[in-house]
Amino acid sequence: QVQLVESGGGLVQPGGSLRLSCAASGSIVTIARMDWYRQAPGTQRDLVAASMGGGSTNYADSVKGRFTISRDNAKNTVYLQMNSLKAEDTAVYYCNAILSDDGKLFRSYWGQGTQVTVSS
């Protein structure tokens, strides 16, 4: 019954900010990674930011310096702070987690996605 639920998307003007949240719930033993992906219409789903735990993070070149990923391990929640938003950031943003519900096998789970639209 593992679930990932994203929230925080919306419509913003160029240069604006949004903070996305993704909360994982259910029979979770270990979370190895919690990442953010995005997918614009007609494009593939691409990695935006990754959080591997222990403070280790990675970002796509297109968002470096503008986006910040963080994780609250106690809440099993990952955040994506998005600043200086551009029209090209418009996409559905998805949370992905690599986790185990038994401490042995790890599986990939996806959230339902949240729409981010950057437009004047």
C-alpha positions in Angstrom: 0.0 0.0 0.0 2.9 2.3 -0.7 1.8 5.6 -2.1 3.5 8.8 -3.3 1.4 12.0 -3.3 2.6 15.2 -4.9 1.3 18.6 -4.3 2.2 22.3 -4.8 1.9 22.7 -8.6 0.1 25.6 -10.2 0.2 28.5 -12.5 3.0 31.1 -12.0 4.5 33.9 -13.9 8.0 33.8 -15.3 10.5 34.6 -12.5 8.1 33.3 -9.9 8.5 30.4 -7.4 6.8 27.2 -6.4 7.5 24.6 -3.8 6.5 21.0 -4.6 6.1 18.3 -2.0 6.0 14.5 -2.3 5.0 12.4 0.7 5.5 8.7 0.7 3.3 6.6 2.9 2.5 2.9 3.6 4.6 -0.1 4.6 8.0 1.6 4.0 11.2 0.1 5.5 13.9 1.9 3.6 14.0 4.7 1.0 17.1 4.7 -1.1 16.2 7.6 -3.4 13.5 10.2 -3.8 13.7 12.1 -7.1 11.8 14.6 -9.1 11.1 14.1 -12.8 9.2 16.2 -15.3 7.5 15.6 -18.6 6.2 18.2 -21.0 3.7 17.2 -23.7 5.3 15.2 -26.5 8.5 14.8 -24.6 10.1 12.1 -22.6 10.1 12.1 -18.8 13.5 13.4 -17.6 15.2 13.6 -14.2 15.2 17.0 -12.7 16.7 16.5 -9.3 17.8 13.5 -7.2 18.1 13.0 -3.5 20.1 9.9 -2.5 20.1 10.6 1.2 22.9 11.6 3.4 22.7 15.1 1.9 23.8 13.9 -1.6 21.9 15.6 -4.4 22.1 16.0 -8.2 20.4 18.4 -10.6 19.8 18.6 -14.3 21.9 21.3 -15.9 18.8 23.2 -16.9 17.7 23.8 -13.3 21.0 24.2 -11.5 21.1 27.3 -9.5 17.3 27.7 -9.6 15.9 24.5 -8.1 16.7 22.9 -4.7 15.7 19.4 -3.7 15.5 18.5 0.0 14.3 15.6 2.0 12.7 15.3 5.4 13.5 11.7 6.3 11.3 11.7 9.4 8.3 12.5 7.3 9.3 10.5 4.2 8.8 13.6 2.2 10.9 15.2 -0.6 10.6 18.8 -1.6 11.5 20.8 -4.7 11.9 24.5 -4.3 11.7 26.1 -7.7 12.8 29.7 -8.2 13.3 31.9 -11.2 10.9 29.8 -13.1 10.9 29.9 -16.9 8.3 29.0 -19.5 10.4 26.0 -20.4 9.9 24.7 -16.9 6.3 24.0 -17.8 5.6 20.3 -17.3 4.0 17.7 -15.2 6.3 17.0 -12.3 6.5 13.5 -10.9 8.0 12.2 -7.7 9.8 8.8 -7.9 11.0 6.8 -5.0 13.2 3.7 -4.9 12.2 2.0 -1.7 11.8 -1.3 0.1 8.7 -2.5 2.0 10.6 -5.5 3.5 14.2 -4.4 3.8 15.3 -6.7 1.0 13.8 -5.9 -2.4 13.7 -2.4 -3.8 11.1 -1.2 -6.2 10.3 2.0 -8.1 7.2 3.9 -7.2 5.7 7.0 -9.0 3.4 9.7 -7.8 0.4 10.9 -9.8 2.1 14.1 -11.0 1.4 17.7 -10.4 1.1 20.3 -13.2 3.4 23.3 -13.2 2.6 26.0 -15.7 4.8 29.0 -16.2 3.2 31.7 -18.3 2.6 35.4 -18.4 
